[in-house]
Amino acid sequence: MESDCRIPVACCRPRVLALHALFWGLVSLRVFGAALLSEEKTAVKAVVAPCWLLEEFVVTTECSQCNSFQTKSWSACSQTGYVERVNCTKSNKDEYKSCRSAVMEEHLFWKFEAVMLALMVFFAVLVVIRQRWLDRLASEKVRRQIESI
C-alpha cells in the first residue's frame, strides 16, 4: 500500500529540517522582537493628541509648502511637506496641521496617469508580439502537417 504522506523525502533530511527550523526561528524572533520593541517605545512615550483632533477648528492660514527648516523640525511638515495653521475653537490654541496641497495632488495624479499610460503601451506591445509569435507557431504547425501528407 502506498503512503498518504505528501511530504517529499528530500524535505525530511536532517539538514533541511535544521535549516527550516533556523529560518522560522529567526523569522519569529524578528517578528516578536519588533513587537516587544514597539510596546516598549509606546509605553515610555506619552503622546498628547493635538487639539484639532479633539475639537472643532478654523483654518487661519491656508495649506502652504514647508521650507527645509520646517520640514526637519516640525512633525506636521514631515508627513506631506505642506502645513496649514489652525485655531481650535474651544481651547483657542494655534497649532499646525499637515495638509495635502491641490498642486501636489494634481502633480501626483498626472504622474499616476503617465505611469498607467506607459504600462498600457508596454503591455499592448507585449500582446501584439506574443500574438504574432503564436500565429507564426500555428502557421508552422499547419505547414508541417501539409508537408507530411
N, C-alpha and C positions, 0 to 999 in steps of 0.2 A: 504494500500500500504506500502511496505517496504521502508525504507530509503536507499539512496545510500551512506550514510556515512560509511566509512570503519574503522573509529577510534573506538577502543573498549571503552565501557563505563567506564571501570576501569581507563583509561588514562585521563579521563576528570574530575576526582575528584580534588578538590582544593589543597589538599596536594600534589598530584602527579604533578599537574601543577606548584605549587610553587617550588618543588624540581627540576623540569626540568628548570624552569627559573633561579634558583640559580646556577645549574650546568653549563648551557650555558653562564650565565653571568660571572662566574669565568673563563670559558674557553676563552671567548672573551677578558676578562681583561688580562689574561695571554698572549694571542697572541699579542694583541695590545700594551700591556705594554712592551713586549720584542722587538717589532718593534720600539717603541719610544726610548727605551734604546739603541738599536743598532744604531739608527740615531744620537743620542747624542754623542755616542762614536766615530762614524766615522766623525762627524762634528768637534770634538775637535782635533782629532789626524790626522795630515797631514802625509800621507805615501809617502815616496820617493822610487821610483822604482829602483831596483838595475840595474847597468849598463848592466849586461848580458841579461836583458830582452829587452833593448832598442837598443843594438848594437851587432855586432859580437864579439866573444870572442875565446880565445885559452886556453885550459886546461893546466895549468902548473904543477899541482900535481894531480895524479890520485885519484880516489874515495877511501877513507880510512875511517875506523871506528873512531868515535869521542871518546875521553876519557870522564870521568864523569864531569870534569870541563867544557869542551867544550859543552857538552850536555845541561848543565844548563845555560851557559852564552851566547852561540851563537844561534841565531834564526835558522840559517841554519841547525845546528846539531839536533835541537829538532824535526824536521819533520820526518826524516828517521833514524837518528843515524849515517849517513855517510855523508861526505862532501868532496868536491873537490875544489881546488884553481883554479880560472880562471883569466885571464888577458884580459880586454876589449881592443880591438884594437884601437878605436878612442880616448878614454879618457886616455888610458894607466893606468887604475886603477886595482889593485889586489883586488879581492873580493872572498868570499867563497860562494859556491853554493851547495845546498842539492842535493844528488845523490842517486841512487839505486845500491847497490853492486851486482855483479854477484853471489857471495857466498850467500848473503841474499836472492836473487831471487830464487836460486836453493833450499835453505832450505825451503822457503815458498811453492815452487812447490811440493816438496816431502811431506810436511805436508798436503797440499791440497790432494795429491794423497792418502795418508794414511786415511784421513777422508772419502774420497769418497769410498775407498775400504771397510772401516768399515761399512759405510752406506749401501753399496751394500750387504754385508754379512748379516747385520741385516734384511734388507727388504726381502732378499731371504729366510731367515729362517722364517720370518713372513708369507710370501706367502705359503711356504710349510706347516706350521702349520695350516693356515686358510684353505688350500685345503683339508688337512686331516680331519679337523673339518666338512667341508661341505660334504665331501664324507661319513663321519660317519652319518651325519644327513640324507643324501639321502638313505643310506642303512637301517637306522632305519625306515624311511618312507615306503620304499618298504617292509620291514619285517612286519610292521603294516598292510599294505594293503593286504599282503598274508595271515596274521593271521585272518583278518576279513572275508575272503572268506569261 
